[in-house]
Amino acid sequence: MHPLWGILMIAIGLFMLICGLIKSDFIVYRLMAARSKLLWGKNVHRFYQIVGAIVIVIGILVVFGVIWQ
């Protein structure tokens, strides 16, 4: 079951990373970015790029059983 959660985390991380890179107009990303813009200002897209990369790495670690055994 852990590889499934890891793959899901990787998919969410990819979503955040790609949307942050292209500054997406997708409704879910716009809602997340609007909430984060209060704290991060104009750097909100950079924030989602970094967070997306971190979530991908953690998802990979979960898939291989390094975390959450």
C-alpha distances in whole Angstrom, upper triangle without the diagonal:
4,6,5,7,9,10,11,13,15,16,17,19,20,22,23,25,26,28,29,31,32,33,31,33,30,30,27,28,31,30,28,31,33,32,31,35,36,35,35,38,38,36,33,32,32,30,27,27,27,24,22,23,21,18,18,18,16,13,14,14,10,9,12,11,14,13,11,10
4,5,5,6,9,10,11,12,14,15,16,18,20,21,22,24,26,27,28,30,31,30,32,29,29,26,26,30,29,26,29,32,30,29,33,34,33,32,35,36,33,30,29,29,27,24,25,24,21,19,19,18,15,15,15,12,10,11,10,7,6,9,8,11,9,7,8
4,5,5,6,9,10,10,12,14,15,16,18,20,21,22,24,25,27,28,29,28,30,28,28,25,25,29,29,26,28,32,30,29,33,35,33,32,35,35,32,30,28,28,26,24,23,23,20,18,18,17,14,13,13,12,9,9,9,7,4,7,8,11,11,10,10
4,5,5,6,9,10,11,12,14,15,17,19,20,21,23,24,26,27,28,26,28,25,26,23,23,27,26,24,27,30,29,28,31,33,32,32,34,34,32,29,27,28,26,23,23,23,20,18,18,18,14,13,15,13,10,11,12,9,7,11,11,14,13,12,13
4,5,5,6,9,10,11,12,14,15,17,18,20,21,22,24,26,26,25,27,24,24,21,21,25,24,21,24,27,25,25,28,30,29,28,31,32,29,26,25,25,23,20,21,20,17,16,16,15,12,12,13,11,8,10,11,8,8,11,11,13,11,10,12
4,5,5,6,9,10,10,12,14,15,16,18,20,21,22,24,25,24,26,24,25,21,21,25,24,22,24,27,26,25,28,30,28,27,30,30,28,25,24,23,21,19,19,18,16,14,14,13,10,9,10,8,4,6,8,5,5,8,9,11,10,10,12
4,5,5,6,9,10,10,12,14,15,16,18,20,21,22,24,22,24,22,23,20,20,24,24,21,23,27,26,25,28,30,29,28,30,30,27,25,23,23,22,19,18,18,16,13,14,14,11,9,11,10,6,8,10,8,7,10,12,14,13,13,15
4,5,5,6,9,10,11,13,14,15,17,18,20,21,22,20,22,19,20,17,17,21,20,18,21,24,23,22,25,28,27,26,28,28,26,23,21,22,20,17,17,18,15,12,14,14,10,10,12,11,8,10,12,10,10,14,14,16,15,14,16
4,5,5,6,9,10,11,12,14,15,16,18,20,21,20,22,19,20,16,16,20,19,17,19,22,21,20,23,25,24,23,26,26,23,20,19,19,17,14,15,14,12,9,11,10,6,6,9,8,5,8,10,9,9,13,14,14,13,13,16
4,5,5,6,9,10,10,12,14,15,16,18,19,19,21,19,20,17,16,20,20,18,19,23,22,21,24,26,25,23,26,26,23,20,18,18,17,14,13,13,12,9,9,10,7,5,8,8,5,7,10,10,9,12,14,15,14,15,17
4,5,5,6,9,10,10,12,14,15,17,18,16,18,16,17,14,14,18,18,16,18,21,21,20,23,26,25,23,26,25,23,20,18,18,17,14,14,15,13,9,11,12,9,8,11,12,9,11,14,13,12,16,17,18,17,18,20
4,5,5,6,9,10,11,12,14,16,16,15,17,14,15,12,11,15,15,13,15,18,18,17,19,22,21,20,22,22,20,17,15,16,15,11,12,13,10,7,10,11,8,8,11,11,9,12,15,14,14,17,19,19,18,18,21
4,5,5,6,9,10,10,12,14,15,15,17,15,17,14,12,16,16,13,15,18,18,16,19,21,20,19,21,21,18,15,13,13,12,9,9,9,7,4,6,7,5,5,9,9,8,11,13,13,14,17,18,18,17,18,21
4,5,5,6,8,10,10,12,13,13,16,14,16,14,12,16,17,15,15,19,20,18,20,23,22,20,22,21,18,16,14,14,14,10,9,11,10,6,7,10,8,7,10,12,10,12,15,15,15,18,20,20,19,20,23
4,6,5,6,8,10,11,11,10,13,11,13,10,9,12,14,12,13,16,17,16,18,21,21,19,20,20,18,15,12,14,13,9,9,12,11,7,10,12,10,10,14,15,13,15,18,18,18,21,23,23,22,22,25
4,6,5,6,9,10,10,10,12,11,13,10,8,11,12,10,10,14,14,13,15,18,17,15,17,16,14,11,9,10,9,6,6,9,7,5,8,10,9,10,13,14,13,16,18,18,19,22,23,23,21,22,26
4,6,5,6,9,10,10,14,13,15,14,11,14,15,13,12,16,17,15,16,20,19,16,18,16,14,12,9,9,9,6,4,7,7,5,6,9,9,9,12,14,14,15,18,19,19,21,23,23,22,23,26
4,5,5,6,8,8,12,11,14,13,10,13,16,14,13,17,18,17,18,21,21,18,19,17,15,13,10,11,12,9,7,11,11,8,10,13,13,12,15,17,16,17,20,21,21,23,26,25,25,26,29
4,5,5,5,5,8,8,11,10,7,9,12,11,10,13,15,14,15,18,18,16,17,15,14,11,8,10,11,8,8,12,12,9,12,15,14,14,17,19,18,20,23,23,23,26,28,28,26,27,30
4,6,5,7,10,11,13,12,9,10,13,11,9,13,14,12,13,16,16,13,14,12,10,8,5,6,8,5,5,9,10,8,11,13,14,14,17,18,18,20,23,23,24,26,28,27,26,28,31
4,6,8,12,13,16,15,12,13,16,15,13,16,18,16,16,19,19,16,16,14,12,11,7,8,10,8,7,10,12,10,11,15,15,15,17,20,20,21,23,25,25,27,29,28,28,29,32
4,5,9,11,14,14,11,12,16,15,13,16,18,17,16,20,20,17,17,14,14,12,9,11,13,11,10,14,15,13,15,18,18,18,20,23,22,23,26,27,27,30,32,31,31,32,35
4,7,9,12,12,9,9,12,12,9,12,15,14,13,17,17,15,14,12,11,10,7,10,12,10,10,14,14,13,16,18,18,19,22,23,23,25,27,28,28,31,33,32,31,32,35
4,5,9,10,7,7,11,11,10,12,15,15,14,18,19,17,16,14,14,12,9,13,14,11,12,16,16,14,17,19,19,19,22,23,23,25,27,28,28,31,32,32,31,32,35
4,6,9,7,6,10,11,10,11,15,15,15,18,20,18,17,16,16,14,12,15,16,14,15,19,18,17,20,22,21,22,25,26,25,27,30,30,30,33,35,35,34,34,37
4,6,5,6,9,10,10,12,14,15,16,19,21,19,19,18,18,15,13,17,17,14,15,19,18,16,19,21,20,20,24,25,23,25,28,28,28,31,33,33,31,32,35
4,5,5,6,9,10,10,13,14,15,18,20,19,19,18,19,15,15,18,18,15,17,20,19,17,21,23,21,22,25,25,24,27,29,29,29,32,33,34,32,32,35
4,5,5,6,9,10,11,13,14,17,18,18,18,18,18,14,14,17,16,13,15,18,16,15,18,20,17,19,22,22,21,24,26,25,26,29,30,31,28,28,31
4,5,5,6,8,10,10,12,15,16,15,15,15,14,11,10,13,12,10,12,15,13,12,16,17,16,17,20,21,20,23,25,25,25,28,29,30,28,28,31
4,6,5,6,9,10,10,13,15,14,14,14,14,11,10,14,14,12,14,17,16,15,19,20,19,21,24,24,24,26,29,28,29,32,33,33,31,31,34
4,5,5,6,9,10,12,14,14,14,15,15,12,13,16,14,13,16,18,16,16,20,21,19,21,24,24,23,27,28,28,29,32,33,33,30,30,33
4,6,5,6,9,11,12,12,13,14,13,10,10,13,11,9,13,15,12,13,16,17,16,18,21,20,20,23,25,25,26,29,30,29,27,27,30
4,5,5,6,9,10,9,10,10,10,6,7,11,9,8,12,14,12,13,16,17,17,19,22,22,22,25,27,26,28,31,31,31,29,29,33
4,5,5,7,10,10,9,11,12,9,10,14,12,12,15,17,16,17,20,21,20,22,25,25,25,28,30,30,31,34,35,34,32,32,35
4,6,6,8,9,10,12,13,9,12,14,12,12,16,17,15,16,20,20,19,22,24,24,24,27,28,28,30,33,33,32,29,30,33
4,5,6,6,8,10,9,6,9,11,9,9,13,13,12,14,17,17,17,20,22,21,22,25,26,26,28,31,31,30,28,28,32
4,5,5,5,7,8,6,9,11,10,11,14,15,14,16,19,19,20,22,24,24,25,28,29,30,32,34,34,33,31,32,35
4,6,6,9,10,9,13,14,12,14,17,17,17,19,22,22,22,25,26,26,27,30,31,31,34,36,36,35,32,33,36
4,6,9,9,8,12,13,10,13,16,15,15,17,20,19,20,23,24,24,26,28,29,29,32,34,34,32,30,31,34
4,6,5,5,9,9,7,10,13,13,13,15,17,17,19,21,22,23,24,27,28,28,31,33,33,32,29,30,34
4,5,6,9,10,10,12,15,15,16,18,20,20,22,24,25,26,27,30,31,32,34,36,36,35,33,34,38
4,6,8,9,10,12,13,14,16,17,19,20,22,23,25,26,27,30,31,32,34,36,37,35,33,35,38
4,6,5,6,9,10,11,12,14,16,17,18,20,22,23,24,26,27,29,30,32,33,32,30,32,35
4,5,5,6,9,10,11,12,14,15,16,18,20,21,22,24,26,27,28,31,31,30,28,29,33
4,5,5,6,9,10,10,13,14,15,17,19,20,21,23,25,26,27,29,30,29,28,29,33
4,5,5,6,9,10,11,13,14,15,17,19,20,21,23,25,26,28,29,28,26,28,31
4,5,5,6,8,10,11,12,14,16,17,18,20,21,22,24,26,27,26,24,25,29
4,5,5,6,8,10,10,12,14,15,16,18,20,21,22,24,25,24,23,24,27
4,6,5,6,9,10,11,13,14,15,17,19,20,21,23,25,24,22,24,27
4,5,5,6,9,10,11,13,14,16,17,19,20,22,23,21,20,22,26
4,5,5,6,9,10,11,12,14,15,16,18,20,21,20,18,20,23
4,5,5,6,9,10,10,12,14,15,16,19,20,19,18,19,23
4,6,5,6,9,10,11,13,14,15,17,19,17,17,19,22
4,5,5,6,9,10,11,12,14,16,17,15,14,16,19
4,5,5,6,9,10,10,12,14,15,14,13,14,17
4,5,5,6,9,10,10,13,14,14,13,15,18
4,5,5,6,9,10,11,12,11,11,14,16
4,5,5,6,9,10,10,9,8,10,13
4,5,5,6,9,10,10,9,10,13
4,5,5,6,9,9,9,11,13
4,5,5,6,5,6,9,10
4,5,5,6,5,6,8
4,6,8,8,9,10
4,6,8,10,9
4,5,6,6
4,7,7
4,6
4
